[in-house]
């Protein structure tokens, strides 16, 4: 009888069905990585040890101090050789001949001849010196023994002892013996210590001259902090420029290149030196390696300026003290001197400082002006500082257009005759009509009798690139922007450039990021004073300053955007430029808005009051001459003050801010000018009628 088995736990896996085959896949354990060979591990460890910063620092230290000693020995040997031979005179003679300075060469040749004669006499004296020396030694020894014996006789007489006669002589012999024993004791140590002291002396000479490769010098020396510029540093920097002809010429020079250098002069916050290049090396080869030259001089690129003076094969280096150009300059005299005034014809605007630390002042007399640069580099402030100074001459009139429109020129409200602020096409149209109005004023002045003196009229447009790029057209389909012959703004600026200078109508423009589209060639070349802040490319630098200035060393494209704000490269005959240079770098004073307002307040106090127009009245809308005749009416004459009041009532928008100068400007040249009657200025009805009749007659004849 079979037993029934009762299972109390459920089987988690159901029984396999008949005919089902279960396959099990055995996954082996992952193989252990192959061991890294010993030679690989050793190589990695060696590379880590070799490239570690401590290893590199130790290697530099060992190399540096070892070469200090070796090169110190070379320096001492060279000094000794120069002192014993005429090598120094011969080097200076060859350098003078290479420079073409034959007078100096003759002087060094004469010095060399005197040195050789003196050396010959010394050598001839050596032929007789052994005999003379022997005689001298014999006489000296005899006299010494005689003196000692005489001293012994005196001692013997005094002591009543005959043996004292040889006492001094015996004491001297014992002293000589003691010296010999001291030398015998010290000599072994001197043989060891002497060379060590000599090596220490050679190391000291090499360390003082920093006679080691640049890469092996200490970090503070390699960074250039406080390192003075010496002739040897300049020559080594030139030698290592990578110009084969220059390197070979320096090696072949007897003075190792020192003859190329002029005197190193202190110039402001740096030094200046002229370098006469050897034959076969052109100045542009050095110019094109400005960065490498600066690094060879342990300076940053912006701390070295290269210009080409008038002398042939000569470059002029100005090398700043390390970090000096990052220090701000002082405030403008316009801010610190509240009594300052301006003189348009004879004065110079205090603009800033040149790299030598001297005051940089600019003459504005009859010079058109162009300032350009990248955005946010200080263009408006640099342009505004010139206008602020000129505003202190009460005879100067301003027509201003600010096509940025953020209030940079708002302080000239009440000072400028016209002030238009805004970036839209409508503002460009207003500015264009303002410039065209200046052209009409220029033509009126040109037609005046010869010898007539006119007050200066400054037509200033900031952000002028907005005008050149404006797509708007007038009712005759003429574009306001562009650079074609029918472009209204372009042609108005060109007309002022062509003839405005003669009658004191001047065009000042400030632009951004110049291109041929937003700053046409004819416009930029029409400016007498051209200045540029930091730019992006050399081609832009040529647009801003011209080929001559850039070929002469001007490089606004090498200024640092954001760091060299307010630093301008200027090409103008209105500023003092070192002889032979075509441009000068100026660090301009910064005048903020509050200080600018204070200066314009002083300028307004010098004037009787100026009514500033903020828009150009269109001729089709108002006829000022006809309106003046209307308010005069049937009266024979009317006081000018009453005419202004009646005009303000007639049209407050057009005439509400008019002053006597505006009234005079409209009537001048028409034959109806205000005149004095009974001690007051009046406007006559009959003169107005004749002026209107003449104008209508001219219009009819033109038709």
Secondary structure, DSSP 8 states (H G I E B T S, - for coil): --------S--SS----TT------------------HHHHHHHHHHHHHHSHHHHHHHHHHHHHHHHHHHHHHHHHHHHHHHHSSHHHHHHHHHHHHHT-HHHHHHHHHHHHHHHHHHHHHHHHHHHHHHHHHHHHHHHHHHHHHHHHHHHHHHHHHHT-GGGGGHHHHHHHHHHHHHHHHHHHHHHHHHHHHHHHHHHHHHHHHHHHT-S-GGGS-HHHHTTTT----HHHHHHHHHTTS-HHHHHHHHHSTTTTGGGB---EEETTEEEEEEE--TT--HHHHHTTHHHHHHHTT--GGGEEEE--SSTTEEEEEEE-TTGGGS-----HHHH-TT----TTT--EEEEEETTS-EEEE--TT--EEEE-STTSSHHHHHHHHHHHHHTSTT-EEEEEESS-SSTTGGGTTTSSEEEE--SHHHHHHHHHHHHHHHHHHHHHHTS-TT-----EEEEEESTHHHHT---B-TT--BSSSSSTT-HHHHHHHHHHHHGGGGTEEEEEE-SS--TTTS-HHHHTT-SEEEE---S-HHHHHHHH-HHHHHTT--GGGS-TTTSTTEEEEE-TTB---TT-S-EEEEE----HHHHHHHHHHHHHTSS----BSS---TTT--HHHHHHHHHTT-SEEEHHHHHHHHHHH-HHHHTT--HHHHHHHHTTTT---EEETTEEEEEHHHHHHHHHHHHHHHHHH-
